[in-house]
């Protein structure tokens, strides 16, 4: 099996290292000092589960890789629309695009029976640019439950979790999903193929939609947000509103808000990816987390005043960041 990891950052390099360890032909696409370190010394994974070094192929030019069986997208979703030129040389007739993203994916309504089948979420896929770059028929969804970080160029520190749930937009247990799942499991990761991946999407989004923007606005860790009475209640209200949108769309995350909060508290003094991006001066990933839910609330007639307010504040912060 031949796999390209496009955006081999903390999660992408972690996945690529495990797939390489299992015997897959893996090509990591990265840049800068991280790229050079992986070229020279491989990918060093530090984990309580056991440290190891993997040596997948590494490049900054997807054109040198050629067609692959699976493209694992380690990019932030706000970079998908521009990914077309990088993806194109990696494709053959059956190449899949495994999108390891937070929030609502561009393919969400693809082959979803009901009143909204085929609806294009404009906040996620403006002008169809993402669909043009990443054709929905190639898409396999992926919800990441692992936390990793780049602690030095070429060094990935695993913090918690090894689960990468994947699934087809139509809910089938396909051969292409089963093939990728088997390779991930052989490499030491959990990779269940879910018949209803949208449930997992909403489960994770319940936390991301609240903790990510609040952490950036307040410069606070997840535990800090939970400890503060006011922000804890703000998280609860945002989760309630998000659940209402999910229910209106026929999804059933089937988890209590208190249980979701408890999971966030266990993360401790963890900085969300949005806060990390803010500290690095990078644009914030808000479209798939907040703006998409606001759009879907309007589509379904669900009131989400708290989500709207936090979305507006986070959007202003992002505009100031980009302008600077």
N, C-alpha and C positions, 0 to 999 in steps of 0.2 A: 504494500500500500504506500502510495506517495502522497505526502501532505505538505502544504505550504502554510506557514503561520505568518499572516500579514499583520504586522504590528506586534513584534515579539518583545513586548514589555514584560511587566511582572507576571501577568496571567499567561500571555502567549508563550513566553519562554519556558514557563513552568510546565505547561501542557506539552510543548514541543520536546522538552527534555524527557518527559515520561513516555511519550510516543516513540522517541528515538531509542530509549532504553528497552522498549518492547520489540524493537526490530523494524519499525517502519522507516521508510526513507523520508526524512524530515528536512525541510528547508525553512530556516528562520529569516524573515525580512525585517531588518532593523537599521539603525543609523547611529552615528556618533560614537562616543567612547564605549557605549554598551555593545555596539556592533564589533568594534575592534577587539574588545576583551573576549567576546564569545568566539571570534575567529581564532584568537591566539590560544585560549585556555579552555574553550568549551563553556557550557552552562553549568555553573556550580549551584546546586540546590541544597540549602540548609534547612533541615526540618527535624522536629522531634521524632519523626517516623524513620529517620535515618538520612544522613547526608550522602550525596552522590554527585558525580560529574558525568554529564552526557556531552557528546560531540556531534550534534547535528550539523548539517551544512548551513552556512550563514552568508547572507549577501544583502546588499542594499538595492539590488536590481532584480525585480521579479522576472524580467525578460530573460535572465540567464537560467531560470529554473525550468521553464517549459511547462506543458500541461500536467496537472496533478489530479488525483482522485478527490481530494477534499481540500478546501481552503478554510482554515480556521481564522476567523476575523478577530484579532485582538485589539482592533482600533476602537476608539470611542465612537459612539453612534453619530456624533456630530461631524465625523470625518467620512462617513459612508458615501455621501453624494459625490465626493471628489475621488473616490477609490477606483472608479472605472478603469483608468489607464493602467493601474497596478494589477487589477484583477484579470483583465482581458488576456494577457499572455499565459495565465495559469489554467485556462479553461479548455477542456475537451467536451465532447457531447454530453457526458454524464457527471461532470464535476459538480460537487455540492459546495455550497457556501454556508459554513457553520458559524452563525452569528452569536458570539458570546457577549451579549450586551445587557445593560440594565434597562429597565423601563419597557415601554410599549414598542414592539418592533414594527418595521415598515410592512411586514407581511401579515400583520395580525388578522386582517379580514380575508386573506386569501384562502379560498376553499372552506370558509366558515359558514355553514348553512344558516339562513335566516335573513332578516330584513336588510342587514348591512353587508352581506357578502360582496366582496370586491371593493368596498369603500376604501378610498385612499385617505389616510390620516394626514392632513395638510401640514400640521405642525411638525410631523416626523419626516414626511416625504414631499416637501414643497416642489410644486411643478413636476412631480414624478421623477426628480433627479436621482433619488436613491434607487428606485425601481429600475431606472435606465442603467445604473451602474451595477446593481445587484439583482438580476432577474428573480422574481418571486418563485418561479418553478424550480430554481436551484436551491432555495432556502431551506435550511434545517435550523430550527430554533435551539438555543442553548441558554440555560439559566445557571449561572455560576454561584456556587455556595462555598467557594474557596476564597481565602484571603492571603495574598502574597504581596511582597514589595521588593523592589530593587534596592538592596542595601549597599551595593557597590557595582560598578560596571561588570556585567557578566555573572553577578551573584544574586540569586533569587532566594529570599528568606520566606519560608512557608509559615504562616501564622496560625491558620486554622482551616478545617474543612478540606475535603477532597472530592466533593460531589459536583458533577457537571451533568445536569439533566438535559437530555436532548429530545426532540420530537418533531414530527412532520406537521405542517399546517393542517393537513386533512385528518390527522389523528391516526393514521395507519402506522403499523410497526413494519417499516420498510427494510429491505435488504441493505440499503445504503446507510441507514441509521444503525442497524445491527452490526455492520462491518466496522463502523467508526467506534461504536460502543465497545466492541470486543478488543480493539486495539488499545483503547484507553484503559480498560480493565487489566489487560495484559501488562500495561505499564505501571499499574499500582494505584489507579484512580477509580472512583466510583462514577459510572456513567449510565444510569438507567435510561431506557427509551420509554418515554411517557406517551400514553394515548391522549392525554389532555395536558399538553405543556402550558396552555394558557392559564391553567390553575396555578402552576408554579410561577408564571410571570407575575400574576397579581399578588401571590404570597410574598415574593421578594419586593415588589413595588410598594407594598404597604409600608415597609420600613424605609426604602430609598426615598419615597416621595416626601417624607417628613424629615428624616434625619439628615439627608444630604444638603438640602437648602438651608435648614436651620443651623447646621454645623458651620456652614460658610458665613451666614449672616452674623452668628454669635461667636465665631472662632472657637467652637466648643467641641469636645469629644462626645461620643455617643453616651458614655456613662455620665458625663457632665450634663447633657441635655435631660437625661432621665432623672437625675438628682434634683434638678431645679423644678419646683412645683409648677411654675407658669409654662415652661417649655414642655414639660411632661404632658400637661393638659392639651397644649397645642398639638403635640404629636397624636394624642388620642383622637382629637377632633378631625385631624387630617386623615387618620386611618379610617374613621367612621365614614367620612365622605368618599374616600377611595373605594371602600367596600360597597357602598351604595351604587357607584358607577359600575363596578364589576358585576354586581347582581343584575343591574339593568341590562347588561350585555349578555346575561346568561351564564356567567362564570361563577364558580363557587369555591373561593379560596379555602373555606372550611377551617379557619383557625381563629381563636379568640384574640382580641386586641391585647389583653393582658399577657397571653403567651408570647405574642410577637414582641411586646415590650421587654419581657423577661429575656428573650433571646438577644435583644439589643444591649441590655444591661450586662450580659455575660461577655460581650465584646470588650468591655472595660474602656480604658482610655484610648480607644481607637479613633483615628481621624478618618472620616469618610473620604472617598475618592474626590468628591466635590471640594472639600476643604483642602485636600492636597493639591488639587489643580489651582485653587485660588492662591495658595502660598507660592506656587511656582509661576504665577502670572499667566496661566493657561485659560482659554475660554471654558466656561462652565457648561456641563452637559445637562441642560434644562429641558430641551424640547421633548425628549422621550420620557422624562420623569414627571414634569409638571404640566407643560403646555399641552401634551397629548391628552392627559386626563381632563384638563379644562375643556379641550375640544370635544372629547367623548361625553363629558357631562352635558354640554350643549346639545350634542346629537341625541342623547337619550332623555333630556329634560330633567336631569338630576341637579339639585342645588348643591354647589360646592364653594360656599363663600370663603372658608378658611384657606382652601387650596388656592383659590383665585388670589387672595391677598398675599400669601407667601410667594406665589408665582410672580406677582408684580414686583415685590421687593427684590427677589432673587434676580429677576430680569434686569432691573435697574443696576444692581451690583455688577452683573455681567457686562452690561453696556459700558459702565465706567471702566471696568477691567480691560475690555477690548479697546476702548478709546485711548486709554493710557498707553 
